[in-house]
Amino acid sequence: CPTIPLKAAIMPGEMSKEATMESLSYRGNTGNTMGISTVGFRSEKRNPGEWQDSNYQKYYQSFVDRENSQKVRKDTQSMIKETEALTQKNQAQSTKKLKERLHDINFWKTELEREIQDVLDETDLLCAQKVRLENALMATEIPLHIATDNLNCRRRRYGVDLVEDDVELGLLKEVDIINKVQDLLKRTIEQSDKQIKLNRAAKESLEMDWSDKKEADEIDAVCANLRNGNTNKQFHAGVARFQEIQSTPESWAQNSHDNIVRAEHERMASQQLRQLIDNILVDTSRDMREQADIVEVAFQRRIEELIDAKAKLEDNLKKTCGEIAQQEKNIEELRAAIKAKDDPLKVAQTRLYNRQSRPNVDLCRDPAQYNLIGEVQDISNSMDALTQELTMSENQLKDLMDTRMALEKEIQMKKNSIFIDKDKCVPHRDRYPTTLKLQGYQNS
């Protein structure tokens, strides 16, 4: 503070008082009241100059203190206003930042919610596709049973009909196709299970992130709405510092971004798998249905061939039986013809025998003798020829009988084959699943 003359520092009221005091005269005992013992020591009393200086010092100190107090008060008021403005500014800035943070949190929370719903919808669609695969796999059991049963039934054919025909080859191919389809469907179901687990893992990561965002949103909302007049505030020492485990805004946003990208990747993989499942179900059902149609056409063709063969065999059997009857009649006629030669032969031989008894010269080789001998020879030759023809006819009859038996067996064989194919196999194939069942749209 600047040096102020002592007298100048005295207020006007104080100057009049001082003049009054100087005009007063001191009266009384001016001697030494302390006695002889105070000789050489200063008295407690001050002289007027010291008294005046003391007062001036008090006046000056009081003025300086007041001056400093006024300055401090002025600085204090200024500081109060500045700190209040700074506090309000910082609080408003913090509130603004909290609201901006809430906006960022809500943005990512919305993105997470959208992705969670998308992953959930995609997982539901993939689960539905998996159900289709399982239905299609169950639906293949019936065609496999039908084809296997057809093969087992056709093994009961016998003889020449036990042939590896087009039906047999078609059924074997059908079994092979069904087995391959089942293996493919099983592998695809396993792949679907893995993808569903990946989808759910991605969804779980998104939900955990969303849950953290929701909790942070609630906390920051409370913080953003907290005002000086609220009662739910208190001192918390040591909180104004950064924690070691805290993330940065970049890493915070990157974490949600990575979770969403990972979920989108799994969702895209799931969509591709669903498309693959559609193609697999369409292709497998088409392959099975086409092969089933080929087998059924082969069955119809084979049944027609068997029926035609049976009809031809029956026609031949009928003709053979007619020929047997004719041959039997022919044999009877041959036997009758041979037997009819007995009497003429006996007559001729008796005539020759009787003529051998002619006496002497009458035992002559006359024309009658020659004629009788020729007659006997002709009859014998005729009987031999008839006997030979009878033997041939009997052999032919035996062949006809064998042929008839073979034809009857063959006809019975054809009847058995027709029964197996037409009455056992083909009706069983009517249970073959529809294309919708093979594609998994219907439960078996």
C-alpha positions as CSV (number, residue, x, y, z in Angstrom):
1,C,0.0,0.0,0.0
2,P,1.3,3.6,-0.6
3,T,2.7,5.4,2.3
4,I,0.2,8.0,3.6
5,P,1.2,10.9,5.9
6,L,0.1,10.2,9.3
7,K,-1.7,13.4,9.8
8,A,-3.2,13.1,6.3
9,A,-4.6,9.7,7.3
10,I,-6.7,11.2,10.0
11,M,-10.3,11.8,9.2
12,P,-11.8,15.3,9.5
13,G,-13.7,14.3,12.7
14,E,-10.6,13.0,14.1
15,M,-8.6,16.3,13.4
16,S,-11.1,18.4,15.5
17,K,-10.7,16.0,18.3
18,E,-7.0,16.3,18.2
19,A,-7.1,20.1,18.3
20,T,-9.3,19.9,21.3
21,M,-7.0,17.6,23.1
22,E,-4.0,19.9,22.4
23,S,-5.7,22.9,23.8
24,L,-6.3,21.2,27.1
25,S,-3.6,21.8,29.8
26,Y,-2.4,19.0,32.0
27,R,-2.8,19.9,35.7
28,G,-1.8,17.9,38.7
29,N,1.2,16.3,40.3
30,T,4.0,16.1,37.8
31,G,6.5,14.7,40.2
32,N,7.9,11.2,40.3
33,T,5.3,9.1,42.1
34,M,7.4,6.0,41.9
35,G,9.8,7.1,44.5
36,I,13.5,6.6,44.5
37,S,13.3,3.0,43.4
38,T,12.3,4.0,39.9
39,V,15.4,6.0,39.2
40,G,17.2,4.9,36.0
41,F,14.0,3.0,34.6
42,R,11.5,4.2,32.0
43,S,8.0,5.0,33.3
44,E,5.0,3.2,31.9
45,K,3.6,6.4,30.7
46,R,4.1,7.5,27.1
47,N,4.7,10.9,25.9
48,P,2.2,12.6,23.7
49,G,4.2,12.0,20.6
50,E,4.3,8.3,21.2
51,W,0.7,8.3,22.0
52,Q,0.0,10.2,18.8
53,D,2.2,7.8,16.8
54,S,0.4,4.9,18.3
55,N,-2.9,6.2,17.3
56,Y,-1.7,7.1,13.9
57,Q,-0.4,3.5,13.5
58,K,-3.8,2.1,14.6
59,Y,-5.5,4.5,12.2
60,Y,-3.2,3.5,9.4
61,Q,-3.4,-0.2,10.1
62,S,-7.2,0.0,10.3
63,F,-7.2,1.9,6.9
64,V,-4.9,-0.7,5.3
65,D,-6.9,-3.6,6.7
66,R,-10.1,-2.0,5.4
67,E,-8.5,-1.4,2.1
68,N,-7.2,-4.9,1.9
69,S,-10.5,-6.3,3.1
70,Q,-12.4,-4.3,0.4
71,K,-10.0,-5.6,-2.2
72,V,-10.3,-9.1,-0.9
73,R,-14.1,-8.7,-0.9
74,K,-14.0,-7.4,-4.4
75,D,-11.7,-10.2,-5.5
76,T,-13.9,-12.7,-3.6
77,Q,-17.0,-11.5,-5.3
78,S,-15.3,-11.6,-8.7
79,M,-13.9,-15.1,-7.9
80,I,-17.3,-16.2,-6.7
81,K,-18.9,-15.0,-9.9
82,E,-16.1,-16.5,-12.0
83,T,-16.1,-19.9,-10.2
84,E,-19.9,-19.9,-10.3
85,A,-19.9,-19.2,-14.0
86,L,-17.1,-21.8,-14.5
87,T,-19.0,-24.3,-12.4
88,Q,-22.2,-23.7,-14.3
89,K,-20.4,-23.8,-17.6
90,N,-18.6,-27.0,-16.7
91,Q,-21.8,-28.5,-15.4
92,A,-23.6,-27.5,-18.5
93,Q,-20.8,-28.9,-20.6
94,S,-20.8,-32.1,-18.7
95,T,-24.6,-32.3,-19.0
96,K,-24.2,-31.7,-22.7
97,K,-21.5,-34.3,-23.0
98,L,-23.7,-36.7,-21.0
99,K,-26.6,-36.1,-23.4
100,E,-24.3,-36.6,-26.4
101,R,-23.1,-39.8,-24.7
102,L,-26.7,-40.8,-24.3
103,H,-27.3,-40.1,-27.9
104,D,-24.3,-42.3,-28.9
105,I,-25.4,-45.0,-26.5
106,N,-28.9,-45.0,-27.8
107,F,-27.6,-45.1,-31.4
108,W,-25.5,-48.2,-30.7
109,K,-28.3,-49.7,-28.6
110,T,-30.7,-49.2,-31.5
111,E,-28.2,-50.7,-33.9
112,L,-27.7,-53.6,-31.5
113,E,-31.5,-54.1,-31.1
114,R,-31.9,-54.1,-34.9
115,E,-29.1,-56.6,-35.3
116,I,-30.4,-58.8,-32.5
117,Q,-33.8,-58.9,-34.0
118,D,-32.3,-59.7,-37.5
119,V,-30.2,-62.5,-36.0
120,L,-33.2,-63.8,-34.1
121,D,-35.4,-63.8,-37.2
122,E,-32.6,-65.4,-39.2
123,T,-32.1,-68.1,-36.5
124,D,-35.8,-68.8,-36.5
125,L,-35.8,-69.2,-40.3
126,L,-32.7,-71.5,-40.1
127,C,-34.4,-73.5,-37.4
128,A,-37.4,-73.9,-39.7
129,Q,-35.1,-75.0,-42.5
130,K,-33.5,-77.5,-40.1
131,V,-37.0,-78.8,-39.3
132,R,-37.6,-79.2,-43.0
133,L,-34.3,-81.2,-43.3
134,E,-35.4,-83.5,-40.4
135,N,-38.8,-84.0,-42.0
136,A,-37.2,-84.7,-45.3
137,L,-34.9,-87.2,-43.6
138,M,-37.8,-88.9,-42.0
139,A,-39.7,-88.9,-45.3
140,T,-36.8,-90.9,-46.9
141,E,-37.4,-93.8,-44.6
142,I,-40.6,-94.8,-46.4
143,P,-39.0,-94.8,-49.9
144,L,-36.1,-96.8,-48.6
145,H,-38.4,-99.3,-46.9
146,I,-40.5,-99.5,-50.1
147,A,-37.4,-100.1,-52.4
148,T,-35.9,-102.7,-49.9
149,D,-39.3,-104.5,-49.6
150,N,-39.6,-104.6,-53.4
151,L,-36.1,-106.1,-53.7
152,N,-36.9,-108.7,-51.0
153,C,-40.2,-109.6,-52.6
154,R,-38.7,-110.0,-56.0
155,R,-36.2,-112.5,-54.5
156,R,-39.1,-114.9,-54.2
157,R,-39.2,-115.2,-57.9
158,Y,-37.7,-118.4,-59.1
159,G,-36.4,-120.1,-62.2
160,V,-35.8,-118.1,-65.3
161,D,-37.9,-115.2,-63.9
162,L,-35.2,-114.6,-61.2
163,V,-33.6,-112.2,-63.6
164,E,-31.7,-109.0,-63.0
165,D,-34.0,-106.9,-65.2
166,D,-34.5,-103.2,-65.5
167,V,-36.7,-103.2,-62.4
168,E,-34.0,-104.8,-60.3
169,L,-31.4,-102.4,-61.5
170,G,-33.7,-99.4,-61.0
171,L,-34.5,-100.5,-57.4
172,L,-30.8,-101.0,-56.6
173,K,-30.1,-97.5,-58.0
174,E,-33.1,-96.1,-56.0
175,V,-31.7,-97.6,-52.8
176,D,-28.3,-96.1,-53.6
177,I,-29.8,-92.7,-54.3
178,I,-31.8,-92.7,-51.0
179,N,-28.8,-93.7,-49.0
180,K,-26.8,-90.8,-50.5
181,V,-29.7,-88.4,-49.9
182,Q,-29.9,-89.5,-46.3
183,D,-26.1,-89.0,-45.8
184,L,-26.3,-85.5,-47.4
185,L,-29.3,-84.5,-45.3
186,K,-27.6,-85.7,-42.1
187,R,-24.5,-83.7,-42.9
188,T,-26.6,-80.7,-43.7
189,I,-28.5,-81.0,-40.4
190,E,-25.1,-81.1,-38.6
191,Q,-24.0,-78.0,-40.5
192,S,-27.3,-76.3,-39.6
193,D,-26.8,-77.1,-35.9
194,K,-23.3,-75.6,-36.0
195,Q,-24.6,-72.5,-37.7
196,I,-27.5,-72.1,-35.2
197,K,-25.0,-72.3,-32.4
198,L,-22.9,-69.6,-34.1
199,N,-26.0,-67.4,-34.6
200,R,-27.0,-67.8,-31.0
201,A,-23.4,-67.1,-29.8
202,A,-23.4,-63.9,-31.9
203,K,-26.8,-63.0,-30.6
204,E,-25.6,-63.6,-27.0
205,S,-22.7,-61.2,-27.6
206,L,-25.0,-58.6,-29.0
207,E,-27.4,-59.0,-26.0
208,M,-24.5,-58.7,-23.6
209,D,-23.4,-55.6,-25.3
210,W,-27.0,-54.3,-25.5
211,S,-27.4,-55.0,-21.7
212,D,-24.2,-53.1,-21.0
213,K,-25.5,-50.2,-23.1
214,K,-28.9,-50.3,-21.4
215,E,-27.3,-50.2,-18.0
216,A,-24.9,-47.4,-19.1
217,D,-27.8,-45.6,-20.6
218,E,-29.8,-45.7,-17.3
219,I,-26.7,-44.6,-15.4
220,D,-25.9,-41.7,-17.7
221,A,-29.6,-40.7,-17.9
222,V,-29.6,-40.4,-14.1
223,C,-26.3,-38.5,-14.3
224,A,-27.6,-36.2,-17.1
225,N,-30.8,-35.4,-15.1
226,L,-29.0,-34.9,-11.8
227,R,-29.2,-31.2,-10.7
228,N,-27.9,-29.2,-7.8
229,G,-31.2,-29.2,-6.1
230,N,-31.5,-33.0,-6.0
231,T,-31.2,-34.8,-2.7
232,N,-29.6,-38.0,-4.1
233,K,-26.1,-36.5,-4.3
234,Q,-23.2,-36.7,-1.9
235,F,-19.4,-36.5,-1.7
236,H,-17.4,-39.4,-3.1
237,A,-13.7,-38.9,-2.5
238,G,-11.2,-40.3,-5.0
239,V,-13.6,-40.7,-7.9
240,A,-12.0,-37.9,-10.0
241,R,-9.5,-40.2,-11.7
242,F,-9.3,-42.5,-14.7
243,Q,-9.6,-46.2,-14.0
244,E,-7.2,-48.6,-15.6
245,I,-9.9,-50.9,-17.1
246,Q,-11.7,-48.0,-18.8
247,S,-12.0,-48.1,-22.6
248,T,-11.6,-45.3,-25.0
249,P,-14.5,-43.9,-27.1
250,E,-12.9,-45.5,-30.1
251,S,-12.5,-48.9,-28.6
252,W,-16.0,-48.6,-27.1
253,A,-17.5,-47.9,-30.5
254,Q,-15.3,-50.5,-32.2
255,N,-16.4,-53.2,-29.8
256,S,-20.1,-52.7,-30.7
257,H,-19.1,-52.4,-34.4
258,D,-17.2,-55.6,-34.2
259,N,-20.1,-57.4,-32.5
260,I,-22.5,-56.2,-35.2
261,V,-20.1,-57.1,-38.0
262,R,-19.6,-60.6,-36.5
263,A,-23.3,-61.0,-36.2
264,E,-23.9,-59.8,-39.8
265,H,-21.2,-62.3,-41.0
266,E,-23.0,-65.2,-39.2
267,R,-26.3,-63.9,-40.5
268,M,-25.0,-63.9,-44.1
269,A,-23.6,-67.4,-43.6
270,S,-27.0,-68.5,-42.3
271,Q,-28.8,-67.0,-45.3
272,Q,-26.4,-68.8,-47.6
273,L,-26.9,-72.1,-45.7
274,R,-30.7,-71.6,-46.0
275,Q,-30.4,-71.1,-49.7
276,L,-28.2,-74.2,-49.9
277,I,-30.8,-76.2,-47.9
278,D,-33.5,-75.1,-50.3
279,N,-31.4,-76.3,-53.3
280,I,-30.5,-79.6,-51.6
281,L,-34.1,-80.4,-50.7
282,V,-35.3,-79.5,-54.3
283,D,-32.5,-81.5,-55.9
284,T,-32.8,-84.6,-53.6
285,S,-36.6,-84.7,-53.9
286,R,-36.3,-84.4,-57.7
287,D,-33.7,-87.1,-57.9
288,M,-35.7,-89.5,-55.7
289,R,-39.0,-88.7,-57.5
290,E,-37.4,-89.2,-60.9
291,Q,-35.9,-92.5,-60.0
292,A,-39.2,-93.6,-58.4
293,D,-40.9,-92.8,-61.7
294,I,-38.3,-94.7,-63.7
295,V,-38.8,-97.7,-61.4
296,E,-42.6,-97.5,-61.7
297,V,-42.3,-97.3,-65.5
298,A,-40.0,-100.3,-65.5
299,F,-42.5,-102.2,-63.3
300,Q,-45.3,-101.5,-65.7
301,R,-43.2,-102.5,-68.6
302,R,-42.1,-105.7,-66.9
303,I,-45.6,-106.5,-65.8
304,E,-46.8,-106.1,-69.4
305,E,-44.0,-108.3,-70.6
306,L,-44.9,-111.0,-68.0
307,I,-48.6,-110.8,-68.9
308,D,-47.8,-111.1,-72.5
309,A,-45.4,-114.0,-71.9
310,K,-48.0,-115.7,-69.8
311,A,-50.7,-115.2,-72.4
312,K,-48.4,-116.7,-75.1
313,L,-47.5,-119.5,-72.8
314,E,-51.1,-120.2,-72.1
315,D,-51.9,-120.1,-75.9
316,N,-49.0,-122.6,-76.5
317,L,-50.2,-124.7,-73.7
318,K,-53.7,-124.8,-75.1
319,K,-52.3,-125.7,-78.5
320,T,-50.0,-128.3,-77.0
321,C,-52.9,-129.8,-75.1
322,G,-54.9,-130.0,-78.3
323,E,-52.0,-131.6,-80.1
324,I,-51.6,-134.1,-77.2
325,A,-55.3,-135.0,-77.6
326,Q,-54.8,-135.5,-81.4
327,Q,-51.6,-137.5,-80.8
328,E,-53.3,-139.7,-78.3
329,K,-56.1,-140.3,-80.8
330,N,-53.5,-141.0,-83.5
331,I,-51.8,-143.5,-81.3
332,E,-55.1,-145.2,-80.6
333,E,-55.7,-145.3,-84.3
334,L,-52.2,-146.8,-84.9
335,R,-52.8,-149.4,-82.3
336,A,-56.1,-150.2,-83.8
337,A,-54.6,-150.4,-87.2
338,I,-51.8,-152.7,-86.0
339,K,-54.3,-154.8,-84.2
340,A,-56.5,-154.9,-87.4
341,K,-53.6,-156.5,-89.2
342,D,-53.6,-159.5,-87.0
343,D,-56.6,-161.2,-88.6
344,P,-55.5,-160.7,-92.2
345,L,-52.0,-161.9,-91.2
346,K,-53.5,-164.9,-89.4
347,V,-55.6,-165.7,-92.5
348,A,-52.7,-165.4,-94.9
349,Q,-50.4,-167.4,-92.6
350,T,-53.1,-170.0,-92.0
351,R,-53.6,-170.3,-95.7
352,L,-49.9,-170.8,-96.3
353,Y,-49.7,-173.3,-93.4
354,N,-52.7,-175.2,-94.7
355,R,-51.3,-175.3,-98.3
356,Q,-48.2,-176.8,-97.0
357,S,-50.2,-180.0,-96.5
358,R,-50.9,-180.3,-100.2
359,P,-49.7,-183.8,-101.4
360,N,-46.9,-184.5,-103.8
361,V,-46.9,-182.6,-106.9
362,D,-49.8,-180.4,-105.8
363,L,-47.3,-178.7,-103.4
364,C,-46.7,-176.2,-106.2
365,R,-45.4,-172.6,-106.2
366,D,-48.4,-171.4,-107.9
367,P,-49.4,-167.8,-108.2
368,A,-51.6,-168.2,-105.2
369,Q,-48.5,-169.3,-103.2
370,Y,-46.6,-166.3,-104.4
371,N,-49.5,-164.0,-103.7
372,L,-50.0,-165.4,-100.1
373,I,-46.3,-165.0,-99.4
374,G,-46.4,-161.5,-100.7
375,E,-49.5,-160.8,-98.7
376,V,-47.8,-162.0,-95.5
377,Q,-44.8,-159.9,-96.2
378,D,-46.9,-156.8,-97.0
379,I,-48.9,-157.2,-93.9
380,S,-45.7,-157.7,-91.8
381,N,-44.1,-154.7,-93.4
382,S,-47.3,-152.7,-92.8
383,M,-47.3,-153.8,-89.1
384,D,-43.6,-152.9,-88.8
385,A,-44.2,-149.5,-90.3
386,L,-47.3,-148.9,-88.1
387,T,-45.3,-150.1,-85.1
388,Q,-42.5,-147.7,-85.9
389,E,-44.9,-144.9,-86.4
390,L,-46.6,-145.8,-83.1
391,T,-43.2,-145.6,-81.4
392,M,-42.6,-142.2,-82.9
393,S,-46.0,-141.1,-82.0
394,E,-45.6,-142.3,-78.5
395,N,-42.2,-140.5,-78.2
396,Q,-43.8,-137.4,-79.7
397,L,-46.6,-137.7,-77.2
398,K,-44.1,-137.9,-74.4
399,D,-42.4,-134.8,-75.7
400,L,-45.7,-133.0,-75.8
401,M,-46.5,-134.1,-72.3
402,D,-43.1,-132.8,-71.1
403,T,-43.7,-129.6,-73.0
404,R,-47.1,-129.2,-71.4
405,M,-45.6,-129.7,-68.0
406,A,-42.9,-127.2,-68.7
407,L,-45.5,-124.7,-70.0
408,E,-47.6,-125.2,-67.0
409,K,-44.6,-124.6,-64.7
410,E,-43.6,-121.6,-66.7
411,I,-47.1,-120.2,-66.6
412,Q,-47.2,-120.8,-62.8
413,M,-43.8,-119.0,-62.6
414,K,-45.2,-116.1,-64.6
415,K,-48.2,-115.9,-62.4
416,N,-45.9,-115.8,-59.3
417,S,-43.8,-113.1,-60.9
418,I,-46.9,-111.1,-61.9
419,F,-48.3,-111.5,-58.4
420,I,-45.1,-110.2,-56.9
421,D,-44.6,-107.3,-59.2
422,K,-48.3,-106.3,-59.7
423,D,-49.9,-107.2,-56.4
424,K,-47.1,-106.9,-53.9
425,C,-44.6,-104.3,-55.2
426,V,-46.6,-101.8,-57.2
427,P,-49.4,-101.3,-54.6
428,H,-46.7,-100.8,-52.0
429,R,-45.2,-98.0,-54.1
430,D,-48.4,-96.1,-53.8
431,R,-47.2,-95.1,-50.3
432,Y,-44.2,-93.2,-51.9
433,P,-44.1,-89.7,-50.3
434,T,-45.1,-86.7,-52.3
435,T,-42.6,-84.1,-53.4
436,L,-43.8,-81.7,-50.6
437,K,-43.0,-84.3,-48.0
438,L,-39.6,-85.1,-49.6
439,Q,-38.9,-81.3,-49.4
440,G,-39.7,-81.3,-45.7
441,Y,-42.9,-79.1,-45.9
442,Q,-45.0,-81.9,-44.3
443,N,-44.4,-84.1,-41.4
444,S,-44.2,-87.8,-42.2
